[in-house]
Amino acid sequence: MSPISRRKLMTTGLAAAAGVAGLTAAARLAERYGLIPPDHGGVYGPGETLTYAAQRLLTTHSLAREFPRSMISKLPFANETPPPNDDFKHHQASGFSDWRLSVDGMVARPASLSLSDLKSFPVHSQITEVACEEGWSYIAEWIGTPLVEVLNAVGLSPQARFVAYFSIDKDWWESIDMADALHPQTFLTWGMNDGDLPVSFGGPLRMRVPRQLGYKSVKYVTRLTVTDTMKRFGKGLGSAEPESGYAWYAGI
Amino acid sequence: MGGTGDAGGTAGSGCVVCAGWGATLPGKQLCATLYVGESGQGGWRLRGDGVHAHNLTLLRFSKSRRNSGVVGADWPDVTATFCNSPTQSLTGRHALVCYAARVSAAGSLPNPETPRHSAVVRVTHWITVISFFALLISGAEIVISHPRFYWGEVGNVMTPPLFTLPIPASRDRVPTGYGYVLPDQNGWSRYLHFQAAWAVVLTGLVYAISSLWTGHFRENLFPAPADRTWRAFREVIAKYLRRAPPEEAEAHSYNVMQRTAYLIVIFVLFPLVIWTGLAMSPAFDSAVPAAVIALGGRQSARTLHFFVSGALLLFLVVHVAMVVLAGFKSRMRAMITGRAIVSRERTLERT
């Protein structure tokens, strides 16, 4: 082993200093451009932040793949969960006529929308794939109201950073950043394959986020909140999933 | 070929002749590193302080034409020092046969103690080892949540599988034939899988850029022109089948089989496993739809990811087995400290 020369020491020192400075600058830029996920802490924080930042930069405006009608799965898999609670059963018994979606947080005009209110917005449909983190997938036609229509109608604050949304099932809530919230394929979905959205698939109202895995597409949505930080929600990790060990960002 | 003495053979244009070395290389110290292949030709690199390096191909005359030793040189006023054992200096006369020598433009080597593996190779190797184990374990955990594989775009428990792994699952909605469900490990497995994937991709980039820069690919991994024959492969395989002990040269250089295996891992399997993995990302596919379309769909990508991972695992098993057979201690030392162990008897063969 040769002794370390002064030149080598200086180059290494300079490289290390440049590296630290570069990382600090990168972290600041990432924070400013919203490239840090709410669950960036912990052992897996670095990987999670890299994944989210890289995919966010790559996919800001990209559209999820849409498929021809002939590719709609004949036998979609609902991954059915039992009705979450009595409250839901009452709604189900009355044909969801009293189902409301409340919209609050950083909006000019908080609102409580019925299903027919939602259906009065321009109706959109998409034939996209639901992919579960387990590995399985199916394709269906999803009919609903783009979330961006609702957000525009209630007057979105320019400070908004996230939209959090909640299922009637108290343990199931999620959030997405504005790139996904304002994305034209992010739907408040109430129809599927030319019919009403079946309860097993999340009816009467499901958030559909086709650029992320299935668990971001929360079933039985009753409330959404616009916010500039996820710190005050649950444990501050962005959604219920990181609290049980799953990543907040599910683009992969 | 054959003959003794320090008189060399003749060479065509662009070649230097052995007999002229003493004059061509005025340095006081010569450093010789052997990078012998298996095909019967020995490659030499001679480097002296401040002189142009010569990339020389030598044939040592010995019982078999397959040479494996390090051959000394003989000049009245030049001492040959061996890179891997700097204590051994030769000043006497040694038999050597030279038949061709190309002048190369490679730079001079300041430190005669050339390591078997460069620091970059060693560091990236071990980071890759750790990351690969993390990917393997987390990948297996993720597969357990749905041990069914499909072909095409979609697949789920309502559709027929291409094949099913005969293992229990960690989710109760998958029909496995087992009466129990394993604990769900997907949360941390997915976090770890992507973190380790980043580690291996960034490490791979450092390795690839550095290897292009230093010529590691060209010198140590791409087989020498003479070795790009089926005969060269057959000889190595025959040697493996005879369970012959590794030759001295293999402590310093890879044989053609090793080179081919490493090239396949670096340039085929790793890129494929990254591609098939990314093709399973709905966000990545929204930006680069061709990535998944070219593979035949999302479920095809998942199935291919499984098989490519299997191929990498197979490589790992064979790689470790070969390391054990070749001499676990010396090979591990070479990959950790960079220094190979040279056995004296085989190094010097005087005539």
Interface residues (C-beta under 8 A of the other chain):
Chain A: S2 V43 Y44 P46 G47 E48 L50 T51 Q55 L58 T59 S62 L63 A64 R65 F67 M71 S73 L75 P76 F77 N79 E129 A131 C132 E133 E134 G135 W136 S137 Y138 I139 P210 R211 Q212 L213 E241 S244 G245 Y246 A247 G251 I252
Chain B: N111 I142 V143 S145 H146 R148 E153 V154 G155 N156 V157 M158 T159 R171 R173 V174 N186 G187 W188 R190 Y191 L192 F194 Q195 A196 A197 W198 A199 L278 M280 S281 P282 A283 F284 D285 S286 A287 V288 P289 V292 R298 Q299 R302
